Amino acid sequence: MWRAANNLLPTFDNLQRRRLAVNNICPFCQSIGEVVARLLRDCDFMCQLMRVFQLPFDHISVSDSLLDWLAAFFVRLSASNRRPTAVPRWEAPYLSVVKINFDSAFNLQDRSAMSGAVVRNNEGLILAPCVVPHSNVSNTFVAEALACKNVVQVAKDMRFFEVIIEGDSLTVVKKLNSTIQDSFIISPIIVDIKDLAKSFHSISFRFVRRGENKVAHSLARESRLVQGSHF
């Protein structure tokens, strides 16, 4: 849209201005030159297309400049899309399965991190919250991977054999669910986690949004001044 507002799109009109041998006529209506305003606003074909997609272009003055028209269009579009959205919430596991949510807080200044995790059963009851510090951490990816390794170790030590591990680090979860081993910085930690996972009857790694992971997130953030591990 920024390129459209500044007339930087490669329309036939602009290509012709740059001395390219092209036909300047709009390919949709076959009537006048294909300029940005015509393509996005005035073309009958585009008007029909916007009606199909129910875009709120009606009642916007075509006498305005293209920039003003675009601004008005997006104001109306934003207003029409304001609908209540469901707040993501943590969901309980089933039967004898326990669910463990993890997160981490990384401190760039001293290269430290704090893992936060919470273990809950199928009734949503907290079986164990824990925070564990880590030192010499390279970046946030390593911090998240260490947090995940920590919760798998906790589950093994507490003798939970059917677990679901949830975190809001998409990179960590994707690599745990992949069979491909690469040279990314967290790959050795991913290998360790997969080795630990062999101790369980069933274990799965899932990505969740921050709203579903907020307890572990709060634990990690609010425990940065804690010394040592706490369970």
VOKOL-287172 format. One record per residue (C-alpha): residue number from 1; residue in one letter; x, y, z. Coordinates in Angstrom, 2 decimals. Layout:
N
(NUM,A,(X,Y,Z))
...
This chain:
231
(1,M,(0.00,0.00,0.00))
(2,W,(2.95,2.33,0.63))
(3,R,(4.17,1.63,-2.90))
(4,A,(0.69,2.25,-4.27))
(5,A,(0.37,5.55,-2.42))
(6,N,(3.73,6.68,-3.83))
(7,N,(2.96,5.49,-7.37))
(8,L,(5.73,2.88,-7.28))
(9,L,(3.76,-0.14,-8.46))
(10,P,(4.84,-1.57,-11.85))
(11,T,(1.61,-0.67,-13.64))
(12,F,(1.69,-0.53,-17.43))
(13,D,(1.59,3.26,-17.21))
(14,N,(4.70,3.35,-15.00))
(15,L,(6.47,0.75,-17.13))
(16,Q,(5.77,2.83,-20.21))
(17,R,(7.16,5.91,-18.45))
(18,R,(10.36,3.90,-17.95))
(19,R,(10.43,3.38,-21.73))
(20,L,(9.44,-0.26,-21.77))
(21,A,(7.54,-1.39,-24.82))
(22,V,(4.23,-2.33,-23.21))
(23,N,(0.58,-1.73,-23.99))
(24,N,(-0.67,0.92,-21.59))
(25,I,(-4.34,-0.15,-21.71))
(26,C,(-5.88,-1.67,-18.56))
(27,P,(-6.11,-5.45,-19.18))
(28,F,(-9.36,-5.71,-17.19))
(29,C,(-11.61,-3.05,-18.67))
(30,Q,(-9.69,-2.49,-21.94))
(31,S,(-10.69,1.16,-21.92))
(32,I,(-8.08,3.52,-20.46))
(33,G,(-4.49,3.41,-19.25))
(34,E,(-3.52,1.24,-16.30))
(35,V,(-2.51,3.79,-13.66))
(36,V,(-2.44,3.02,-9.94))
(37,A,(-5.64,4.91,-9.12))
(38,R,(-7.45,3.20,-11.98))
(39,L,(-6.19,-0.24,-11.00))
(40,L,(-7.06,-0.01,-7.30))
(41,R,(-10.09,2.27,-7.30))
(42,D,(-11.75,3.23,-10.57))
(43,C,(-11.67,0.03,-12.64))
(44,D,(-15.14,-1.59,-12.95))
(45,F,(-13.57,-5.04,-12.65))
(46,M,(-11.87,-4.08,-9.37))
(47,C,(-15.12,-2.62,-8.04))
(48,Q,(-16.86,-5.92,-8.72))
(49,L,(-14.00,-7.81,-7.10))
(50,M,(-14.20,-5.67,-3.96))
(51,R,(-17.94,-6.30,-3.76))
(52,V,(-17.32,-10.06,-3.94))
(53,F,(-14.90,-9.80,-1.01))
(54,Q,(-17.23,-7.36,0.78))
(55,L,(-14.57,-4.68,1.10))
(56,P,(-15.95,-1.35,2.39))
(57,F,(-15.06,0.89,-0.57))
(58,D,(-18.57,2.30,-0.96))
(59,H,(-19.24,5.89,0.11))
(60,I,(-15.55,6.81,-0.20))
(61,S,(-15.18,9.82,-2.43))
(62,V,(-13.33,9.13,-5.67))
(63,S,(-12.56,12.84,-5.90))
(64,D,(-10.00,12.48,-3.11))
(65,S,(-6.36,11.92,-3.90))
(66,L,(-5.30,8.28,-4.04))
(67,L,(-3.46,8.66,-0.72))
(68,D,(-6.56,10.08,1.00))
(69,W,(-8.71,7.37,-0.60))
(70,L,(-6.40,4.62,0.67))
(71,A,(-6.39,6.11,4.16))
(72,A,(-10.21,6.29,4.22))
(73,F,(-10.45,2.76,2.81))
(74,F,(-8.29,1.26,5.57))
(75,V,(-10.08,3.20,8.31))
(76,R,(-13.38,1.71,7.11))
(77,L,(-11.82,-1.73,6.65))
(78,S,(-10.41,-1.68,10.18))
(79,A,(-13.76,-0.60,11.63))
(80,S,(-15.61,-3.36,9.78))
(81,N,(-13.21,-6.03,11.08))
(82,R,(-13.50,-5.16,14.76))
(83,R,(-15.15,-8.24,16.11))
(84,P,(-14.75,-9.77,19.57))
(85,T,(-12.04,-12.40,19.49))
(86,A,(-11.81,-15.38,21.80))
(87,V,(-9.12,-15.06,24.44))
(88,P,(-6.76,-18.06,24.19))
(89,R,(-6.97,-20.15,27.36))
(90,W,(-5.11,-23.13,28.72))
(91,E,(-6.87,-26.44,28.04))
(92,A,(-6.71,-29.42,30.38))
(93,P,(-5.25,-32.73,29.14))
(94,Y,(-7.22,-35.96,29.11))
(95,L,(-7.34,-38.89,31.56))
(96,S,(-3.97,-39.72,33.12))
(97,V,(-1.96,-37.35,30.96))
(98,V,(-0.22,-34.40,32.62))
(99,K,(0.50,-31.19,30.79))
(100,I,(3.62,-29.13,31.39))
(101,N,(3.91,-25.57,30.15))
(102,F,(7.34,-23.96,29.94))
(103,D,(8.82,-20.57,29.17))
(104,S,(12.05,-18.69,29.75))
(105,A,(13.30,-15.20,30.57))
(106,F,(16.63,-14.28,28.95))
(107,N,(18.96,-11.55,30.26))
(108,L,(21.25,-10.32,27.52))
(109,Q,(23.50,-8.32,29.85))
(110,D,(24.79,-11.21,31.95))
(111,R,(23.88,-14.03,29.54))
(112,S,(21.62,-15.69,32.06))
(113,A,(18.17,-17.18,31.78))
(114,M,(15.42,-18.42,34.05))
(115,S,(13.18,-21.35,33.15))
(116,G,(9.63,-21.38,34.40))
(117,A,(7.34,-24.40,34.25))
(118,V,(4.04,-25.56,35.67))
(119,V,(2.74,-29.15,35.77))
(120,R,(-1.04,-29.68,35.79))
(121,N,(-3.33,-32.68,35.61))
(122,N,(-6.56,-33.30,33.69))
(123,E,(-8.55,-31.32,36.28))
(124,G,(-6.30,-28.31,35.86))
(125,L,(-4.82,-28.74,39.33))
(126,I,(-1.20,-27.65,39.72))
(127,L,(0.99,-30.62,40.63))
(128,A,(4.29,-28.76,40.58))
(129,P,(5.54,-25.30,39.64))
(130,C,(9.29,-24.83,39.21))
(131,V,(11.91,-22.25,38.30))
(132,V,(15.47,-23.09,37.30))
(133,P,(18.31,-20.63,36.53))
(134,H,(20.77,-21.06,33.64))
(135,S,(24.12,-19.35,33.05))
(136,N,(26.26,-18.74,29.93))
(137,V,(23.19,-18.66,27.69))
(138,S,(23.88,-17.44,24.13))
(139,N,(20.46,-16.16,23.10))
(140,T,(16.70,-16.55,23.52))
(141,F,(16.59,-19.70,21.36))
(142,V,(19.02,-21.44,23.71))
(143,A,(17.08,-20.16,26.73))
(144,E,(13.82,-21.64,25.40))
(145,A,(15.49,-24.95,24.50))
(146,L,(17.02,-25.22,27.98))
(147,A,(13.63,-24.48,29.52))
(148,C,(12.10,-27.31,27.50))
(149,K,(14.89,-29.72,28.44))
(150,N,(14.35,-28.78,32.08))
(151,V,(10.64,-29.66,32.05))
(152,V,(11.25,-33.00,30.32))
(153,Q,(13.80,-33.83,33.01))
(154,V,(11.33,-32.75,35.71))
(155,A,(8.62,-34.98,34.22))
(156,K,(11.03,-37.92,34.13))
(157,D,(12.15,-37.35,37.74))
(158,M,(8.53,-37.13,38.92))
(159,R,(7.78,-40.37,37.06))
(160,F,(5.08,-39.00,34.78))
(161,F,(4.93,-41.38,31.84))
(162,E,(2.26,-39.68,29.70))
(163,V,(2.93,-36.00,29.17))
(164,I,(2.16,-33.10,26.87))
(165,I,(4.82,-30.39,26.73))
(166,E,(3.63,-26.94,25.65))
(167,G,(5.61,-23.79,24.98))
(168,D,(5.34,-20.58,22.98))
(169,S,(8.67,-21.04,21.19))
(170,L,(7.70,-22.16,17.70))
(171,T,(11.34,-22.82,16.73))
(172,V,(11.95,-25.24,19.60))
(173,V,(8.67,-27.10,19.10))
(174,K,(9.20,-27.41,15.33))
(175,K,(12.69,-28.85,15.77))
(176,L,(11.49,-31.32,18.41))
(177,N,(8.79,-32.56,16.02))
(178,S,(11.18,-32.78,13.08))
(179,T,(13.30,-35.80,12.16))
(180,I,(15.90,-33.60,10.47))
(181,Q,(19.02,-32.71,12.46))
(182,D,(20.73,-29.47,11.48))
(183,S,(23.62,-27.36,12.76))
(184,F,(21.50,-24.70,14.46))
(185,I,(22.81,-23.54,17.83))
(186,I,(20.13,-25.39,19.81))
(187,S,(20.50,-28.69,17.93))
(188,P,(22.61,-30.40,20.67))
(189,I,(19.93,-29.49,23.24))
(190,I,(17.21,-30.82,20.93))
(191,V,(19.11,-34.13,20.70))
(192,D,(19.29,-34.30,24.51))
(193,I,(15.56,-33.66,24.81))
(194,K,(14.76,-36.38,22.28))
(195,D,(16.95,-38.82,24.22))
(196,L,(15.10,-37.96,27.45))
(197,A,(11.78,-38.38,25.63))
(198,K,(12.52,-42.07,25.08))
(199,S,(11.80,-42.66,28.80))
(200,F,(8.08,-41.89,28.41))
(201,H,(5.19,-44.06,27.31))
(202,S,(3.85,-41.08,25.36))
(203,I,(5.13,-37.54,24.99))
(204,S,(4.19,-34.76,22.60))
(205,F,(5.50,-31.25,22.06))
(206,R,(3.03,-28.53,21.15))
(207,F,(3.24,-24.86,20.30))
(208,V,(0.75,-22.57,22.07))
(209,R,(0.20,-18.84,22.05))
(210,R,(1.26,-16.63,24.94))
(211,G,(-2.28,-16.48,26.33))
(212,E,(-2.31,-20.27,26.81))
(213,N,(1.17,-20.18,28.31))
(214,K,(0.83,-17.19,30.62))
(215,V,(1.40,-19.04,33.93))
(216,A,(4.78,-20.41,32.83))
(217,H,(5.57,-17.04,31.27))
(218,S,(4.84,-15.23,34.54))
(219,L,(6.90,-17.73,36.53))
(220,A,(9.92,-17.20,34.31))
(221,R,(9.65,-13.41,34.27))
(222,E,(8.93,-12.87,37.96))
(223,S,(11.59,-15.29,39.23))
(224,R,(14.61,-13.67,37.62))
(225,L,(15.93,-12.51,40.99))
(226,V,(15.53,-15.94,42.59))
(227,Q,(18.78,-17.68,43.53))
(228,G,(18.96,-21.35,42.66))
(229,S,(16.26,-23.78,41.62))
(230,H,(12.87,-23.84,43.32))
(231,F,(10.14,-26.46,43.06))
